[in-house]
Each structure stands twice: as structure tokens, then as C-alpha cells.
């Protein structure tokens, strides 16, 4: 399946709605930091994200240290951001709303 990279204009427009996500230095990914009360909450969140990622076949790059989770979204097939990343970020945001 071919996935197209968002243009700079498209990227900027879509990111206006993702206020808690930041654009990576190279402009090819978006990142967000999450902090929970404890490890169990962080791990539960990661489990919910994993189920969504599997269903969408779009997997985040992430790390977890105790109650903190860092997520990076990018589309490797597009060598940058695609609409798939925006949709995944929105879905992740819904989990913590």
C-alpha cells in the first residue's frame, strides 16, 4: 500500500489540531510525552495503544520509564509524516482525554 508524505502545508494544517504533539527536529515525525500516576497506568495505556496500532497496522516508536511514556509517530514507507500518523495521534489523544 502506497502512503504519501504530507506536504509542509498539509502537515502544518493537521498539526494545529494536535496541540500536545510536537514536530520532530527533522520534520518527519510527531512526538508526545505522557506521564501517569504509576507504572501500571503507563503500561495499561501502552497496552491500549498497542491494540489500536495492531488493528491499524501502524505502530509507534516509543519508550517507557516507570510512569513516563514517550511516543513518536512517523510513516517509514512515506519517509515522513502521513495522514496515518495524524489519525493515530488523534486516537491516542482520545485514550487520555
Secondary structure, DSSP 4 states (H G I P E B T S, - for coil): ---PPPPHHHHHHHHTT-TT-EE-TTSS-EEEEEE-SSHHHHHHHHHHHHHHHHHHT---EEEEETTEEEEEE-BGGGTB--HHHHHHHHHHHHHH-
